[in-house]
C-alpha cells in the first residue's frame, strides 16, 4: 500500500523490494523518470576502479530489443531526452519526456537495465572512449585539482579514487566483471524508481510492474568513508600551466549530521556566493583570481569543505595566505548578522529556483530516499537553513578551521612546492 508522504508525494515498496516514489505536478507538461542504483565508485575494489562508470556507459550501447542507434531514435521519436551519471555512492539513469509519453520512459529504462547486451566489441570501443575522457580530465588542471584534493583527504579509500577510474583499471575490465557487479547491485532491493511530473502514482506502479520484471535479491551492504589519516596529506603535481590551481580540503561530517545546514550556510558566507568573503577579497578587491570560492561535499560517512583558487604562480603564496586567513577569521570573529541573512536567503532562493522542473524534483526525490531512507522535502531543508544562527556558524567554523589542518592539492609550474606547503601548514 502506498504511503502518502505529502499532498503530492507517494511512496511504495513493491514485493520485489523495489522502492517507487512519485510526485504529481499537474501544472507541468512533462514527466521525469529515473532509476537510482545504490552503487557508485565507493562500492568498487581498487582493481576494478571505474567499473560503475563503465556500466553507466555500456547500458546505452544496445539491448536484446534495440541497438544503440535504435535506443537513440526511439527516445528522439517521442521528443524526450535520456542520460545518466555515476557518483561516489549511486548511479542514475533517467529520461524526461512529454507527459503523454511517460509509459515509454518506463519501457526504455527497464530495457537498458534488464536487457543490455554488454557485448565484448562494444566494451572494447567504450573503454577507448573512457580512456580519452580520463586524459581530458587530467589535462584540465583547474578541474583535476579537485580530484587530487579528495585523494589527499581520503588516501587509500574508494572515496578518494576517481569515479572514472584509472587508465590501468579501466583497461583491465572485462564483460564478466561488469555482469558480476550488476548481479550484486542492479536488483530491485537496491534501486529507487523516482518519478515527478504530470502523472499519477497508481499509473506509474502499473507501468513499473509491467516492464520491470527483475527478481528480488538481498540488499548489499555499502561502505562508508572514514577519516583514517594521522596527519593531513599534501599532493603536488608539476604541470607547465599558466596558472597555479590549489584546493584546501577540510574534513566534515556526512550528510546525516545535524550540522549539515550550518555547514551550508557557513560555506555561503566563506566562498559559496558572489558576496562571499573569498570572492570579494581575492577577486573583486585584489584581482588575484578569476575562479575562487568554496563548496561542501557530503557523503554517507564523511564530507569535506573545499576552498579553491586559480592564480598566477607569482601570486600563489599571497592567495594561500589570504584563503587561510579568511577561513580562520570565521572561527576567530564569527559572522555579522547581515552576512548570515544573505547566506540563508541565498540558499533559500537558489533551492527554490533549482527545484522548479520535473527533472529536478525527480532527482531530489530519489537522492533523499537513497541518503535518508525517507522523503526529505525541499521545504524541510529550507526550514532548517533558515533556523541557523550566528553562534552555530562560529562554533562550526571553530570546529572546522581551528581544530584541524586541511589536506591540500596543488598543480602548477613549480620545480618544488615546499614554500607553499609551509604557508599552508606553518
C-alpha positions as CSV (number, residue, x, y, z in Angstrom):
1,X,0.0,0.0,0.0
2,X,1.3,3.4,-0.9
3,X,2.3,5.8,1.8
4,X,1.1,9.4,1.4
5,X,4.2,11.5,2.3
6,X,2.7,14.8,1.4
7,X,-0.2,16.2,-0.7
8,X,1.7,15.3,-3.9
9,X,4.3,12.7,-2.9
10,X,3.6,9.0,-2.5
11,X,5.9,6.0,-1.9
12,X,5.5,2.3,-2.1
13,X,7.9,-0.6,-1.7
14,X,6.9,-3.5,-4.0
15,X,7.1,-7.2,-3.0
16,X,10.4,-7.4,-5.1
17,X,11.9,-4.8,-2.8
18,X,11.8,-2.0,-5.4
19,X,11.0,1.4,-3.9
20,X,8.8,3.6,-6.1
21,X,8.4,7.2,-5.1
22,X,6.4,9.8,-7.1
23,X,5.5,13.4,-7.0
24,X,2.5,14.6,-9.0
25,X,3.0,18.0,-10.6
26,X,-0.3,18.7,-12.5
27,X,0.9,22.1,-13.8
28,X,3.7,20.6,-15.9
29,X,3.6,19.1,-19.3
30,X,6.5,16.7,-18.7
31,X,7.4,13.6,-16.7
32,X,10.9,12.9,-15.4
33,X,11.6,9.3,-14.5
34,X,14.8,8.0,-13.0
35,X,16.2,4.7,-11.7
36,X,18.7,5.3,-8.8
37,X,21.1,2.4,-8.3
38,X,22.6,2.4,-4.8
39,X,26.1,1.7,-6.1
40,X,28.9,4.0,-7.2
41,X,32.6,4.2,-7.2
42,X,32.7,3.8,-3.4
43,X,31.5,0.3,-3.8
44,X,34.4,-0.7,-6.1
45,X,37.6,-2.6,-5.3
46,X,40.9,-1.0,-6.3
47,X,41.5,-3.4,-9.2
48,X,38.0,-2.6,-10.6
49,X,38.0,1.2,-10.1
50,X,35.8,2.8,-12.7
51,X,33.5,-0.2,-13.2
52,X,30.3,1.7,-12.1
53,X,31.1,4.4,-14.7
54,X,31.8,1.9,-17.4
55,X,28.5,0.2,-16.8
56,X,26.7,3.5,-17.0
57,X,28.2,3.9,-20.5
58,X,27.5,0.4,-21.6
59,X,23.8,0.3,-20.8
60,X,23.2,2.7,-23.7
61,X,25.2,0.5,-26.2
62,X,22.3,-1.7,-27.1
63,X,19.8,-4.2,-25.7
64,X,18.4,-7.5,-26.9
65,X,15.5,-5.5,-28.3
66,X,17.2,-2.3,-29.6
67,X,20.6,-1.4,-30.9
68,X,22.3,1.7,-29.6
69,X,21.1,3.6,-32.6
70,X,17.5,2.3,-32.1
71,X,17.6,3.4,-28.5
72,X,18.6,6.9,-29.5
73,X,16.0,7.0,-32.3
74,X,13.2,5.8,-30.1
75,X,13.9,8.5,-27.5
76,X,14.1,11.2,-30.2
77,X,10.8,9.9,-31.7
78,X,8.9,10.7,-28.5
79,X,10.5,14.1,-28.1
80,X,12.4,13.0,-25.0
81,X,15.9,13.2,-23.5
82,X,17.8,10.5,-21.7
83,X,21.1,10.4,-19.9
84,X,22.9,9.0,-16.8
85,X,25.6,9.8,-14.4
86,X,27.8,8.0,-11.9
87,X,28.6,9.4,-8.4
88,X,30.6,8.1,-5.5
89,X,27.5,6.5,-3.9
90,X,24.9,6.0,-6.7
91,X,24.3,5.8,-10.4
92,X,21.3,7.4,-12.0
93,X,19.6,6.5,-15.4
94,X,16.9,8.9,-16.3
95,X,14.5,10.1,-19.0
96,X,12.5,13.2,-19.4
97,X,9.6,13.2,-21.9
98,X,6.2,14.9,-22.7
99,X,3.6,13.7,-20.2
100,X,1.7,11.6,-22.7
101,X,4.9,9.6,-23.4
102,X,5.6,8.7,-19.8
103,X,4.9,5.0,-20.3
104,X,7.6,4.8,-22.9
105,X,10.2,6.1,-20.4
106,X,9.4,3.1,-18.1
107,X,9.8,0.7,-21.1
108,X,13.0,2.4,-22.1
109,X,14.7,2.4,-18.7
110,X,13.6,-1.2,-18.0
111,X,15.0,-2.3,-21.3
112,X,18.5,-0.9,-20.7
113,X,18.6,-2.0,-17.1
114,X,17.4,-5.6,-17.7
115,X,18.3,-6.5,-21.3
116,X,21.6,-4.7,-22.1
117,X,23.9,-6.8,-24.3
118,X,27.2,-5.8,-22.8
119,X,28.8,-7.1,-25.9
120,X,32.6,-7.5,-26.0
121,X,33.2,-5.4,-29.1
122,X,31.1,-2.6,-27.6
123,X,33.0,-2.8,-24.3
124,X,36.4,-2.5,-26.2
125,X,35.1,0.6,-28.0
126,X,33.7,2.2,-25.0
127,X,36.8,1.6,-22.9
128,X,38.7,3.6,-25.5
129,X,36.2,6.4,-25.2
130,X,36.6,6.4,-21.4
131,X,40.4,6.4,-21.8
132,X,40.1,9.7,-23.8
133,X,37.7,11.0,-21.1
134,X,40.4,10.3,-18.4
135,X,43.1,12.1,-20.5
136,X,40.7,15.1,-21.0
137,X,40.2,15.3,-17.2
138,X,43.9,15.1,-16.5
139,X,44.6,17.9,-18.9
140,X,42.2,20.3,-17.2
141,X,44.3,21.3,-14.2
142,X,41.5,23.6,-12.8
143,X,39.2,20.5,-12.6
144,X,41.7,17.8,-11.8
145,X,43.0,19.6,-8.7
146,X,39.6,18.9,-7.1
147,X,40.1,15.1,-7.7
148,X,43.6,15.4,-6.2
149,X,42.1,17.1,-3.1
150,X,39.8,14.1,-2.5
151,X,42.7,11.7,-2.9
152,X,44.6,13.7,-0.3
153,X,41.7,13.8,2.2
154,X,40.8,10.0,1.8
155,X,44.0,8.3,0.8
156,X,43.7,4.6,0.1
157,X,39.9,4.7,0.3
158,X,37.3,4.3,-2.5
159,X,36.0,7.8,-1.7
160,X,39.4,9.2,-2.6
161,X,39.6,7.5,-6.0
162,X,38.4,8.9,-9.3
163,X,34.9,8.0,-10.2
164,X,36.1,7.4,-13.8
165,X,38.9,5.0,-12.6
166,X,42.5,4.9,-13.8
167,X,43.8,4.0,-17.3
168,X,45.0,0.7,-15.9
169,X,41.9,-0.3,-14.1
170,X,39.6,0.5,-17.0
171,X,41.7,-1.3,-19.5
172,X,41.6,-4.5,-17.3
173,X,37.8,-4.6,-17.1
174,X,36.0,-7.5,-18.9
175,X,32.4,-8.4,-19.5
176,X,32.3,-10.9,-16.7
177,X,33.4,-8.1,-14.3
178,X,30.5,-5.9,-15.3
179,X,28.0,-8.7,-15.1
180,X,29.2,-9.7,-11.6
181,X,28.9,-6.0,-10.4
182,X,25.4,-5.8,-11.8
183,X,24.5,-9.1,-10.3
184,X,25.4,-7.7,-6.9
185,X,23.9,-4.2,-7.1
186,X,21.4,-4.0,-10.0
187,X,18.4,-5.6,-8.5
188,X,15.1,-4.2,-7.1
189,X,16.0,-4.1,-3.4
190,X,19.0,-1.8,-4.3
191,X,17.0,0.5,-6.6
192,X,14.8,3.6,-6.2
193,X,12.4,4.4,-9.0
194,X,11.6,8.1,-8.8
195,X,9.1,9.9,-10.9
196,X,8.0,13.6,-11.0
197,X,5.6,15.4,-13.3
198,X,2.1,15.2,-14.7
199,X,1.5,11.6,-13.8
200,X,-0.4,9.7,-11.1
201,X,1.2,7.3,-8.6
202,X,-1.0,4.3,-9.5
203,X,-0.3,4.7,-13.2
204,X,3.5,4.6,-12.5
205,X,3.1,1.5,-10.4
206,X,1.2,-0.3,-13.2
207,X,3.9,0.6,-15.7
208,X,6.8,-0.5,-13.4
209,X,5.1,-3.8,-12.7
210,X,4.5,-4.3,-16.4
211,X,8.0,-3.6,-17.7
212,X,10.5,-4.0,-14.8
213,X,10.3,-7.7,-14.1
214,X,13.5,-8.2,-12.2
215,X,13.6,-10.7,-9.3
216,X,14.4,-9.7,-5.7
217,X,17.7,-10.4,-4.0
218,X,19.2,-9.5,-0.7
219,X,20.2,-5.8,-0.4
220,X,24.0,-5.5,-0.3
221,X,25.9,-3.7,2.4
222,X,27.6,-0.4,1.4
223,X,30.9,1.0,2.6
224,X,31.2,4.3,4.5
225,X,34.2,6.5,4.3
226,X,36.2,7.3,7.4
227,X,38.9,9.8,8.1
228,X,41.9,7.5,8.9
229,X,44.9,9.6,8.2
230,X,47.1,10.5,11.1
231,X,48.1,13.8,9.5
232,X,46.8,16.0,6.6
233,X,48.1,14.9,3.2
234,X,49.7,17.3,0.7
235,X,49.8,16.4,-3.0
236,X,51.7,18.3,-5.6
237,X,51.6,17.8,-9.4
238,X,54.0,19.7,-11.6
239,X,52.4,20.9,-14.8
240,X,53.5,23.6,-17.2
241,X,50.4,25.6,-16.8
242,X,49.9,29.4,-16.9
243,X,48.0,29.3,-13.6
244,X,48.6,27.5,-10.3
245,X,45.5,25.7,-9.0
246,X,45.1,24.9,-5.4
247,X,42.5,23.2,-3.1
248,X,42.4,23.1,0.7
249,X,40.1,20.3,1.9
250,X,38.9,20.3,5.5
251,X,37.1,17.2,6.8
252,X,33.4,17.5,7.5
253,X,30.7,15.1,8.9
254,X,28.5,13.2,6.4
255,X,25.0,14.1,5.2
256,X,23.3,12.5,8.3
257,X,24.9,15.1,10.5
258,X,22.6,17.5,12.3
259,X,25.1,20.3,11.5
260,X,24.8,20.0,7.7
261,X,22.6,23.1,7.3
262,X,25.0,25.1,9.4
263,X,27.9,23.9,7.2
264,X,26.0,25.0,4.1
265,X,25.3,28.5,5.5
266,X,29.0,28.8,6.6
267,X,30.1,27.9,3.1
268,X,27.8,30.6,1.6
269,X,29.5,33.2,3.8
270,X,33.0,32.0,3.2
271,X,33.1,31.2,-0.6
272,X,29.9,29.9,-2.0
273,X,28.3,33.1,-3.2
274,X,29.4,36.3,-5.1
275,X,29.1,38.3,-1.9
276,X,31.2,35.8,0.0
277,X,34.5,36.7,1.7
278,X,36.7,34.7,-0.6
279,X,35.1,36.1,-3.8
280,X,35.0,39.7,-2.7
281,X,38.5,39.8,-1.2
282,X,40.5,37.7,-3.7
283,X,38.7,38.6,-6.9
284,X,36.8,41.8,-6.5
285,X,39.2,43.7,-4.2
286,X,42.6,42.3,-5.1
287,X,42.1,40.8,-8.6
288,X,44.2,37.7,-7.7
289,X,41.9,35.1,-9.2
290,X,39.1,34.6,-11.7
291,X,38.0,31.3,-10.2
292,X,37.9,31.3,-6.4
293,X,35.4,30.1,-3.8
294,X,34.4,27.1,-1.6
295,X,32.0,24.3,-1.6
296,X,30.9,21.5,0.7
297,X,30.5,17.8,-0.2
298,X,28.6,15.3,2.0
299,X,28.8,11.5,1.7
300,X,27.5,8.6,3.8
301,X,30.1,8.7,6.5
302,X,32.2,11.8,5.7
303,X,32.4,15.1,3.9
304,X,34.7,18.0,3.0
305,X,34.7,21.7,2.8
306,X,36.9,22.6,-0.1
307,X,38.5,26.1,-0.6
308,X,39.8,26.5,-4.2
309,X,41.5,29.1,-6.3
310,X,43.4,29.6,-9.6
311,X,46.0,32.3,-9.7
312,X,49.3,33.3,-11.3
313,X,52.2,31.3,-9.9
314,X,53.8,34.6,-8.7
315,X,50.8,35.4,-6.5
316,X,50.1,31.9,-5.2
317,X,51.7,32.5,-1.8
318,X,49.7,35.7,-1.2
319,X,46.5,33.9,-2.3
320,X,47.1,31.0,0.0
321,X,47.8,33.3,3.0
322,X,44.5,35.1,2.3
323,X,42.5,31.9,1.9
324,X,43.8,30.6,5.3
325,X,43.3,34.0,7.0
326,X,39.7,34.4,5.7
327,X,38.8,30.9,6.9
328,X,40.4,31.4,10.3
329,X,38.6,34.7,10.6
330,X,35.2,32.9,10.7
331,X,36.4,30.9,13.7
332,X,38.1,33.9,15.5
333,X,35.5,36.6,15.0
334,X,32.4,34.9,13.7
335,X,30.0,36.4,11.1
336,X,27.8,39.5,11.0
337,X,24.0,39.5,11.1
338,X,23.9,40.8,7.6
339,X,26.2,38.0,6.3
340,X,24.0,35.4,8.0
341,X,20.8,36.8,6.5
342,X,22.3,37.0,3.0
343,X,23.6,33.4,3.1
344,X,20.4,32.0,4.4
345,X,18.3,33.9,1.8
346,X,20.6,32.9,-1.0
347,X,20.3,29.2,0.0
348,X,16.6,29.5,0.3
349,X,16.2,31.2,-3.1
350,X,18.6,29.1,-5.0
351,X,17.0,25.9,-3.7
352,X,13.6,27.0,-4.8
353,X,14.9,28.0,-8.2
354,X,16.8,24.8,-8.7
355,X,13.8,22.6,-7.9
356,X,11.1,24.1,-10.3
357,X,11.4,21.4,-13.0
358,X,10.1,17.9,-13.1
359,X,13.7,16.6,-13.6
360,X,15.0,18.5,-10.5
361,X,12.1,17.2,-8.4
362,X,12.7,13.7,-9.5
363,X,16.4,13.9,-8.6
364,X,15.5,15.4,-5.2
365,X,13.1,12.5,-4.5
366,X,15.5,9.8,-5.4
367,X,18.5,11.2,-3.6
368,X,16.5,11.9,-0.5
369,X,15.3,8.3,-0.5
370,X,18.8,6.9,-1.0
371,X,20.5,9.1,1.6
372,X,17.9,9.3,4.3
373,X,15.5,6.4,3.6
374,X,12.6,8.8,3.7
375,X,11.1,11.8,2.0
376,X,13.1,14.9,2.9
377,X,11.1,17.7,1.5
378,X,12.5,20.9,-0.1
379,X,10.6,22.9,2.5
380,X,12.0,21.0,5.4
381,X,15.5,21.6,4.1
382,X,14.8,25.3,3.8
383,X,13.3,25.5,7.3
384,X,16.5,24.0,8.7
385,X,18.6,26.5,6.8
386,X,16.5,29.5,8.0
387,X,16.9,28.4,11.6
388,X,20.8,28.6,11.5
389,X,22.2,31.2,13.9
390,X,25.4,33.2,14.1
391,X,26.5,31.3,17.1
392,X,26.1,28.0,15.3
393,X,28.2,29.2,12.3
394,X,31.0,30.4,14.5
395,X,31.0,27.2,16.5
396,X,31.2,25.2,13.3
397,X,33.9,27.4,11.9
398,X,36.0,26.7,15.1
399,X,35.3,23.0,14.7
400,X,36.5,23.0,11.1
401,X,39.3,25.6,10.9
402,X,40.7,25.8,14.5
403,X,40.8,22.1,15.4
404,X,42.4,20.6,12.3
405,X,44.6,21.3,9.3
406,X,43.4,20.9,5.7
407,X,44.6,18.3,3.2
408,X,45.8,20.1,0.1
409,X,46.3,19.6,-3.6
410,X,48.4,21.9,-5.8
411,X,49.0,21.8,-9.6
412,X,51.4,24.3,-11.1
413,X,54.7,25.0,-13.0
414,X,57.0,24.8,-9.9
415,X,60.2,22.9,-9.5
416,X,59.3,22.3,-5.9
417,X,56.4,23.1,-3.7
418,X,57.9,23.3,-0.2
419,X,57.4,27.1,0.2
420,X,53.7,26.7,-0.4
421,X,53.4,23.8,2.0
422,X,54.9,26.0,4.7
423,X,52.3,28.7,4.0
424,X,49.5,26.1,4.4
425,X,50.8,24.3,7.5
426,X,53.1,26.9,9.1
